[in-house]
C-alpha cells in the first residue's frame, strides 16, 4: 500500500516539477515549428542547450539576470537563423537532418574538454554557479510551505518559487502562441503548413515566414533550456538527442497543432512514465527485472508509445486530424 | 520527398549510413586499444541507489582502480561515503537536494595510481535524479583504457596535436578504414531510402544489434569469429525481413506519410536502444577478449582485426555494386528507386524488391556492427547511435546523384573525422564532420555529386 501511495505521490509531484514546466515551454516551441508551420525540427534540445549555455555562461561572467536571460534568447535567435538559412529553402527532411546535426554540434562543442573553463566540459556547470540571481528575485521569502500534500522550500533549489515562475511562463507562452496563431501572421504560418505553393502564389515570402516561425519556436526552446537548468544543473548530455525525441513524444501525445496539446502531453507523459516504472517495480519481482531494468523498460515503453501514437492516433489526445500535415 | 531517380536516392541513403560508420571507424582507429567514451554512459551507471522523490543518487565509474576507493560526499548536513566495486563503480544516495562536495580519498587509491582529475569536485543534485561525477586517474590498470562516460575524449586527442608525416599517414589510413566501415552501414540506409523514401533513424540500431550478437556468439558462446559473423549476418537479415513484414509493409499499406514513418523509426530506435541496454547492460562489451595484435605497414599501425574489417568491407561493397548493376534483381531494385509506379507497371514486384532491400540492409548493417565492434575493440548499446549522424551526413554529402557519390561521401566524412584530429582536439572530430554537412548544404545542397533539380 505504501508503495502505491509513493507511486501516486511521485506521479503527482512530477506534474508540477519546474523541469516539467521547462520541458513544456520547449514543447510549445516545437509545436510552433511542427504543429503550426510543418517544420521538421529534430534539434529542439539544441535550442534548449544553447539557451542554457547562453544564460549560465553570462551569469558566470558576472552579468545581471536579465542581461543573461536576453543573451539566452539572442542565442536562440542566432541559432535559428544559422539553421534556417541553409535549409528552409530545401525539402523538409533536410531541416530534420541539419537540426539534429547542429544540436549535436552544440553538445559536442559544449562538452569539449578544451572549453572546460567556460562550459565546464562534459561535467557541465553546477546549478550554484548560475542559480543565485534567480533565487534572489524570489518574492516568496524563506521557509517551507505545504500545499495539498506537497511540501517544498519557498525559494530553495527546487522550491515553490521555481515552480511558480516556470508554470506562469507556460501560461504566458501558451496564451502568446494562441494569440499569434489567430493573428494574420498565424494564418499565413498555418497555410504554409497546408500548401506552401499556394501561399507563395499569393505573394507571401514563404522563406521569411518559415524563418520567423523557426525563430519564435527556437526562442521558446532557449527559454525552456534556461528554466530547465535553473532547478538542476547544466549537463550537456542531458540535452542530447533523446531529449528532442522526448519532446516530440510529449507533443504528439497531447496533440500537435493545438494550444494545450504540448502542456497536457508533457504532464501525462512524465506521469505515465513514472507510473509504468513504479508499477513494474512493485509488481515484478527483482529477480525478473531489477530496478535499472524497470527504468529501461519504461524507456522502451516510451519508444513503443511514440510509434503507436504516430501510427494510430497522429492527432494525439486532443488534436484534430485535419489540422495536421505530415507531408513535409 | 517523392521518388527520385534510383541512383540519387541510393546515393543519399548511402551517405547517411556511411557517415555513421566512418565515425565509428575513426573512433576505433584513434583509440585502437581504448573504447570510445559514451556521452550517455553516465546516465546509465548502475548501482543499488535508485533516485525517487526522496532520494538523489550520485554515481560514477573510476576505471582502473578496482574495488575499495572511497569517495566522501558531504554537504547539506549529510555525509555519505561511497566505495568502488571491482569494476570501479560507485554510487551513493542523498536525501536532501542541493550542492555537495565529493572528495576522493587519495589514500585509498592503489599504489602507483595518481589523480588526473580534481580529487574534490562539487555537484548539485535534485531529488529524483541521478548525478554522475567523473574522477579519472593516471596509471590505473585500465581494461582497454576506458574511462567513464563523459571525460574520455581528452587523453588521446590532446597528446596528438603535433604534425608529422607519420601521423598524417596513420590518420589518413584510419580515415579510410572509418570511411569503408561507414560505407558498409550506409548502403542499407541508402537502399531503404531509395526504394521507400524513408529516412530510417533506427538503422543505427541494426548496426548495434550486429555487434552485440557477435559478442554473444563469439565471446559468450566462444564460437570462431568467422562463424559467429556468418551467423550474425543471417540473424540480422532475418530481423530486416521481420521488420518489413510486421511493421513497414503494413504501414505502407495503411498509407502513412513519410514524416509519420520517420517518427515511427525514431520510436523504434528508442525502444531498441533500451532493449539492448536491458539485455546487455550499459557496458562496452568486447567481442574478442585477446589483446589485439598489430601490424606495421610503413608508418601505419593497424590491428589485424582492422585489416580484416577493411578487407571484408571492400569485398562486400564490390559485391553490392555488382549486385545493383549486373543482376536482374539489382537492376529491378534501381528501377523501383527510380519510379515505383513505373517499375510496378513494368511487371516488377515492388513489394518483393522492398523486402529484399530490407533483408539486405539489415544484414549489411549487422555485418558493419561486427566489424565496428572488432575495430573499435568493443560494442555497446549506443555504438550505432553515435554513428547514425555520420551515416546521414555521408549520404547527404555524397549527393543524390550517384551511388559513387555516397561512397565518396563516406570516405570524405571518414577522412574529415580522422584528419580534423590533427589540428583540433579530439572532442571536435564528430562536430567537424557535421559542420561539413551543414556547409555543404549551404553552398551545394544537392551534395557533391547530385543534380540540382532533385532537392525539391
Contacts between the chains, C-beta under 8 A, distances in Angstrom:
chain1	res1	chain2	res2	distance
A	6	B	52	7.4
A	6	B	53	7.4
A	9	B	53	6.2
A	10	B	52	6.2
A	10	B	53	4.9
A	10	B	128	7.7
A	13	B	53	5.4
A	13	B	128	7.9
A	14	B	128	8.0
A	19	B	126	7.9
A	40	B	259	6.4
A	40	B	262	7.6
A	85	B	442	7.2
A	86	B	438	6.2
A	86	B	441	4.8
A	86	B	442	3.9
A	86	B	445	7.3
A	87	B	441	6.4
A	89	B	445	7.9
A	90	B	441	7.1
A	90	B	445	5.4
A	90	B	455	5.6
A	90	B	456	6.8
A	91	B	1	6.0
A	91	B	455	6.2
A	91	B	456	3.6
A	92	B	1	7.3
A	92	B	259	7.2
A	93	B	1	6.1
A	93	B	199	5.6
A	93	B	258	7.7
A	93	B	262	7.2
A	94	B	396	7.6
A	94	B	441	6.4
A	94	B	445	7.1
A	94	B	455	7.5
A	96	B	199	7.3
A	96	B	262	7.1
A	97	B	16	7.9
A	97	B	199	7.6
A	97	B	392	5.2
A	97	B	393	7.8
A	97	B	396	6.2
A	97	B	437	7.5
A	98	B	437	7.3
A	98	B	438	5.7
A	98	B	441	6.2
A	100	B	389	6.6
A	100	B	392	8.0
A	101	B	389	5.6
A	101	B	392	7.5
A	101	B	393	6.8
A	101	B	434	4.1
A	101	B	437	5.7
A	101	B	438	6.4
A	102	B	434	7.4
A	102	B	438	6.6
A	104	B	389	5.9
A	104	B	430	7.2
A	104	B	431	7.4
A	104	B	434	6.0
A	105	B	431	4.7
A	105	B	434	5.1
A	105	B	435	6.1
A	107	B	39	7.4
A	108	B	427	6.4
A	108	B	428	6.8
A	108	B	430	5.8
A	108	B	431	4.2
A	109	B	427	7.7
A	109	B	428	6.9
A	109	B	431	5.8
A	111	B	39	7.2
A	111	B	150	7.3
A	111	B	153	7.9
A	111	B	427	7.0
A	112	B	153	7.3
A	112	B	425	6.1
A	112	B	427	3.4
A	112	B	428	6.1
A	113	B	151	7.2
A	113	B	153	6.3
A	113	B	154	4.4
A	113	B	158	7.6
A	113	B	425	6.9
A	113	B	427	5.9
A	114	B	425	4.8
A	114	B	427	6.5
A	121	B	151	7.5
A	122	B	39	7.6
A	122	B	134	7.2
A	122	B	150	3.8
A	122	B	151	5.6
A	122	B	153	7.6
A	123	B	121	7.6
A	123	B	133	7.6
A	123	B	134	6.3
A	123	B	150	6.8
A	123	B	151	7.8
A	126	B	99	6.7
A	126	B	122	5.7
A	126	B	123	6.5
A	126	B	124	4.8
A	127	B	99	7.3
A	127	B	124	3.9
A	128	B	99	5.1
A	128	B	122	7.2
A	128	B	124	6.0
A	156	B	97	7.4
A	156	B	98	7.7
A	157	B	97	5.2
A	157	B	98	5.7
A	157	B	124	7.2
A	157	B	126	6.8
A	158	B	97	5.5
A	158	B	126	5.4
A	158	B	127	7.2
A	231	B	126	6.2
A	232	B	124	6.9
A	232	B	126	4.9
A	232	B	129	6.7
A	233	B	123	7.5
A	233	B	124	4.5
A	233	B	131	7.7
A	236	B	39	8.0
A	237	B	39	4.7
A	237	B	40	6.1
A	237	B	42	6.7
A	237	B	43	7.1
A	237	B	149	7.7
A	237	B	150	7.0
A	238	B	43	7.8
A	240	B	39	6.4
A	240	B	40	7.1
A	241	B	385	7.8
A	242	B	40	7.7
A	242	B	270	7.1
A	245	B	266	5.6
A	245	B	267	7.9
A	245	B	270	5.9
A	248	B	263	6.7
A	248	B	266	7.1
A	249	B	267	7.5
A	252	B	263	7.2
A	291	B	48	7.8
A	291	B	50	4.9
A	292	B	44	7.8
A	292	B	46	5.5
A	293	B	278	5.2
A	296	B	274	4.5
A	296	B	275	7.8
A	296	B	277	5.0
A	296	B	278	4.4
A	297	B	274	7.5
A	297	B	278	6.6
A	299	B	270	6.7
A	299	B	271	7.9
A	299	B	273	7.8
A	299	B	274	4.0
A	300	B	270	7.8
A	300	B	271	4.8
A	300	B	274	4.7
A	300	B	275	5.6
A	300	B	278	7.2
A	302	B	267	7.9
A	302	B	270	6.1
A	302	B	271	7.7
A	303	B	267	4.6
A	303	B	268	6.5
A	303	B	269	7.2
A	303	B	270	3.4
A	303	B	271	3.0
A	303	B	272	7.4
A	303	B	273	7.8
A	303	B	274	7.0
A	304	B	267	6.8
A	304	B	271	5.2
A	305	B	267	7.4
A	306	B	263	6.7
A	306	B	264	7.7
A	306	B	266	6.7
A	306	B	267	3.3
A	306	B	270	6.7
A	307	B	263	8.0
A	307	B	264	4.9
A	307	B	267	3.7
A	307	B	268	6.0
A	307	B	271	7.3
A	310	B	256	7.8
A	310	B	260	5.0
A	310	B	263	4.6
A	310	B	264	5.4
A	310	B	267	6.9
A	311	B	251	6.6
A	311	B	254	7.4
A	311	B	256	6.7
A	311	B	260	7.2
A	311	B	264	6.3
A	314	B	260	6.1
A	326	B	256	7.9
A	326	B	257	4.0
A	326	B	258	7.7
A	326	B	259	4.0
A	326	B	260	4.9
A	327	B	257	5.2
A	327	B	258	7.6
A	327	B	259	6.7
A	328	B	259	5.4
